[in-house]
Amino acid sequence: MKLKAIFTAVLLGAAPAMAQDAPPLPAGLSSESAQKDADKKEPSPEAPALPAGLGDDTAPALPSGLEEQTGPALPPGLAGDEASSTGSVLAETEEAFVVPFGLTGFVEARLGARIVEDPTQKTLSIGEVRAQLGRDIETRHATFRIVGDLFYDQVEDVSDVNLETGRGFFDLREANVLVRPLDFLDIKAGRQILTWGVGDLVFINDLFPKDFRSFFIGRDDEYLKAPSDAIRISAFNNIANVEFVYTPRFDADRFITGDRISYYNPALGRIAGRDAIIMPQARDDWFSEDEFAARAYRNIAGFEAALYGYAGYWKTPEGQTLSGQPFHPRLAVIGGSLRGPVRGGILTAEAGHYFSRDDLSGDDPFIRNSETRFLVGYEREIASELTASVQYVGEVLSDYAALANSLPPGAPSPDRMRHVVTLRLTKLMLNQNLTLSGFNFWSPNEKDGYFRFRASYKLNDSWLTEAGGNIFYGADENTFFGQLENNSNLFVGVRRNF
């Protein structure tokens, strides 16, 4: 089944984090140097940082004389009665809200709806209440970390828990142990969030799982990154820092299957959703259907340079059997990246070659072709508290002639190269309590795109409100973003951090 749109979303992304991951990659997508520093300082990777302005500022102090009462003064003779102000009540409430056992996290509610009619889906795009709880336990020789989400999702209303797909009422985000047997060596084993690369919501050498369903329906950017069940070994030295990640059982993306987000189904020749759920062959054999990833990086003349390698499978089902069932073909990737300061801003560049190991000749129309992907980006502050970043992304098929000659009669021939331009704008206002952001993908050759925008306001150190939208557009329904047009939605949310 043709899932070009779904897979490419891996590269055009995502929070992110998702900063693989972004400028700050959406949440969780931190730069590689930041990742290294974080690993050294913290026992385990954490959820993506909140947008600028969601830090430690407190609400303004009440004017003199309003500390003890609100509204008009009490009549004479009632001065002894107590009248607490709104500010003092809130302060007492905040002090009284203490989570036991050293837990940290948040509770939140989100509600969103489609703005385009889709006969294959519900009008409600998101309607959930979520609580995330986390705990770090440090001992003399190791650090343990566990983070989990309890939630109720009105749209899916699924009770059975599936930790691979994130469905049900519980999602285990992290459960790992970090040990440092030597000063220059870290070993982390268990469920963890992994991020590599320098792209902003574009993932080339980051072959760790993503959750595009969460990203497209309006969950926080941190949910763009899905967890990996892996062992990560990090070694630090003056020549180069090296990381090796072994995943004993393949971790696929939480990709679009039609149960919540509609897509173009080439077999049906139309947009499909809950009437045509994608159910690929599982790759879940421990130690035989596994993944390997490696990275070496160091600073060179102020630039952070990195080399990458991966051996595993396409993260979305980019192959189809003769019977028509989707599956995950084998994949190998080699690549590199560069990031550093240029003329008051940050220049980024990344490239990777994808070897489709089950179709190295490129003449199988039912398996995704090998290809080369690359990006060049630049980010800088263009005005007071206004940051802009732009990227150019290219994807070039390796065996275009072989693929074109092998297509069934009447099947459309894809472009040999796909072009995408991204633009991000972020503005901080009201003492950085209000953050306005917009991110747009646009493909000039496919004439489609995706605009993601949001506004978040920090009421105080604990409370955050947010509103935004995901708008898909395109001239044709079978292009990368054009097929998702019916999934355009608006959403609102409120979060209480603790």
Secondary structure in CASP SS format (residue, H / E / C, confidence):
PFRMAT SS
TARGET T0000
AUTHOR 0000-0000-0000
METHOD secondary structure of the structure
MODEL  1
M C 1.00
K C 1.00
L C 1.00
K H 1.00
A H 1.00
I H 1.00
F H 1.00
T H 1.00
A H 1.00
V H 1.00
L H 1.00
L H 1.00
G C 1.00
A C 1.00
A C 1.00
P C 1.00
A C 1.00
M C 1.00
A C 1.00
Q C 1.00
D C 1.00
A C 1.00
P C 1.00
P C 1.00
L E 1.00
P C 1.00
A C 1.00
G C 1.00
L E 1.00
S C 1.00
S C 1.00
E H 1.00
S H 1.00
A H 1.00
Q H 1.00
K H 1.00
D H 1.00
A H 1.00
D H 1.00
K H 1.00
K H 1.00
E C 1.00
P C 1.00
S C 1.00
P C 1.00
E C 1.00
A C 1.00
P C 1.00
A C 1.00
L C 1.00
P C 1.00
A C 1.00
G C 1.00
L C 1.00
G C 1.00
D C 1.00
D C 1.00
T C 1.00
A C 1.00
P C 1.00
A C 1.00
L C 1.00
P C 1.00
S C 1.00
G C 1.00
L C 1.00
E C 1.00
E C 1.00
Q C 1.00
T C 1.00
G C 1.00
P C 1.00
A C 1.00
L C 1.00
P C 1.00
P C 1.00
G C 1.00
L C 1.00
A C 1.00
G C 1.00
D C 1.00
E C 1.00
A C 1.00
S C 1.00
S C 1.00
T H 1.00
G H 1.00
S H 1.00
V H 1.00
L H 1.00
A H 1.00
E H 1.00
T H 1.00
E H 1.00
E H 1.00
A H 1.00
F C 1.00
V C 1.00
V C 1.00
P H 1.00
F H 1.00
G H 1.00
L C 1.00
T E 1.00
G E 1.00
F E 1.00
V E 1.00
E E 1.00
A E 1.00
R E 1.00
L E 1.00
G E 1.00
A E 1.00
R E 1.00
I C 1.00
V C 1.00
E C 1.00
D C 1.00
P C 1.00
T C 1.00
Q C 1.00
K C 1.00
T C 1.00
L E 1.00
S E 1.00
I E 1.00
G E 1.00
E E 1.00
V E 1.00
R E 1.00
A E 1.00
Q E 1.00
L E 1.00
G E 1.00
R E 1.00
D E 1.00
I E 1.00
E E 1.00
T C 1.00
R C 1.00
H C 1.00
A E 1.00
T E 1.00
F E 1.00
R E 1.00
I E 1.00
V E 1.00
G E 1.00
D E 1.00
L E 1.00
F E 1.00
Y E 1.00
D E 1.00
Q C 1.00
V C 1.00
E C 1.00
D C 1.00
V C 1.00
S C 1.00
D C 1.00
V C 1.00
N E 1.00
L C 1.00
E C 1.00
T C 1.00
G C 1.00
R E 1.00
G C 1.00
F C 1.00
F E 1.00
D E 1.00
L E 1.00
R E 1.00
E E 1.00
A E 1.00
N E 1.00
V E 1.00
L E 1.00
V E 1.00
R E 1.00
P E 1.00
L E 1.00
D C 1.00
F C 1.00
L E 1.00
D E 1.00
I E 1.00
K E 1.00
A E 1.00
G E 1.00
R E 1.00
Q E 1.00
I C 1.00
L C 1.00
T C 1.00
W C 1.00
G C 1.00
V C 1.00
G C 1.00
D C 1.00
L C 1.00
V C 1.00
F C 1.00
I C 1.00
N C 1.00
D C 1.00
L C 1.00
F C 1.00
P C 1.00
K E 1.00
D E 1.00
F H 1.00
R H 1.00
S H 1.00
F H 1.00
F H 1.00
I H 1.00
G C 1.00
R C 1.00
D C 1.00
D H 1.00
E H 1.00
Y H 1.00
L H 1.00
K E 1.00
A C 1.00
P C 1.00
S E 1.00
D E 1.00
A E 1.00
I E 1.00
R E 1.00
I E 1.00
S E 1.00
A E 1.00
F C 1.00
N C 1.00
N C 1.00
I C 1.00
A C 1.00
N E 1.00
V E 1.00
E E 1.00
F E 1.00
V E 1.00
Y E 1.00
T E 1.00
P C 1.00
R C 1.00
F C 1.00
D C 1.00
A C 1.00
D C 1.00
R E 1.00
F C 1.00
I C 1.00
T C 1.00
G C 1.00
D C 1.00
R C 1.00
I C 1.00
S C 1.00
Y E 1.00
Y E 1.00
N E 1.00
P C 1.00
A C 1.00
L C 1.00
G C 1.00
R E 1.00
I E 1.00
A E 1.00
G C 1.00
R C 1.00
D C 1.00
A C 1.00
I C 1.00
I C 1.00
M C 1.00
P C 1.00
Q C 1.00
A C 1.00
R C 1.00
D C 1.00
D C 1.00
W C 1.00
F C 1.00
S C 1.00
E C 1.00
D C 1.00
E E 1.00
F E 1.00
A E 1.00
A E 1.00
R E 1.00
A E 1.00
Y E 1.00
R E 1.00
N E 1.00
I E 1.00
A C 1.00
G C 1.00
F E 1.00
E E 1.00
A E 1.00
A E 1.00
L E 1.00
Y E 1.00
G E 1.00
Y E 1.00
A E 1.00
G E 1.00
Y E 1.00
W C 1.00
K C 1.00
T C 1.00
P C 1.00
E C 1.00
G E 1.00
Q E 1.00
T C 1.00
L C 1.00
S C 1.00
G C 1.00
Q C 1.00
P E 1.00
F E 1.00
H C 1.00
P C 1.00
R E 1.00
L E 1.00
A E 1.00
V E 1.00
I E 1.00
G E 1.00
G E 1.00
S E 1.00
L E 1.00
R E 1.00
G E 1.00
P E 1.00
V E 1.00
R C 1.00
G C 1.00
G E 1.00
I E 1.00
L E 1.00
T E 1.00
A E 1.00
E E 1.00
A E 1.00
G E 1.00
H E 1.00
Y E 1.00
F E 1.00
S E 1.00
R C 1.00
D C 1.00
D C 1.00
L C 1.00
S C 1.00
G C 1.00
D C 1.00
D C 1.00
P C 1.00
F C 1.00
I E 1.00
R C 1.00
N C 1.00
S C 1.00
E E 1.00
T E 1.00
R E 1.00
F E 1.00
L E 1.00
V E 1.00
G E 1.00
Y E 1.00
E E 1.00
R E 1.00
E E 1.00
I E 1.00
A E 1.00
S C 1.00
E C 1.00
L E 1.00
T E 1.00
A E 1.00
S E 1.00
V E 1.00
Q E 1.00
Y E 1.00
V E 1.00
G E 1.00
E E 1.00
V E 1.00
L E 1.00
S C 1.00
D C 1.00
Y H 1.00
A H 1.00
A H 1.00
L H 1.00
A H 1.00
N H 1.00
S H 1.00
L C 1.00
P C 1.00
P C 1.00
G C 1.00
A C 1.00
P C 1.00
S C 1.00
P C 1.00
D C 1.00
R C 1.00
M E 1.00
R E 1.00
H E 1.00
V E 1.00
V E 1.00
T E 1.00
L E 1.00
R E 1.00
L E 1.00
T E 1.00
K E 1.00
L E 1.00
M E 1.00
L C 1.00
N C 1.00
Q C 1.00
N C 1.00
L E 1.00
T E 1.00
L E 1.00
S E 1.00
G E 1.00
F E 1.00
N E 1.00
F E 1.00
W E 1.00
S E 1.00
P C 1.00
N C 1.00
E C 1.00
K C 1.00
D E 1.00
G E 1.00
Y E 1.00
F E 1.00
R E 1.00
F E 1.00
R E 1.00
A E 1.00
S E 1.00
Y E 1.00
K E 1.00
L C 1.00
N C 1.00
D C 1.00
S C 1.00
W E 1.00
L E 1.00
T E 1.00
E E 1.00
A E 1.00
G E 1.00
G E 1.00
N E 1.00
I E 1.00
F E 1.00
Y E 1.00
G E 1.00
A C 1.00
D C 1.00
E C 1.00
N C 1.00
T C 1.00
F C 1.00
F C 1.00
G H 1.00
Q H 1.00
L H 1.00
E H 1.00
N H 1.00
N H 1.00
S C 1.00
N E 1.00
L E 1.00
F E 1.00
V E 1.00
G E 1.00
V E 1.00
R E 1.00
R E 1.00
N E 1.00
F C 1.00
END
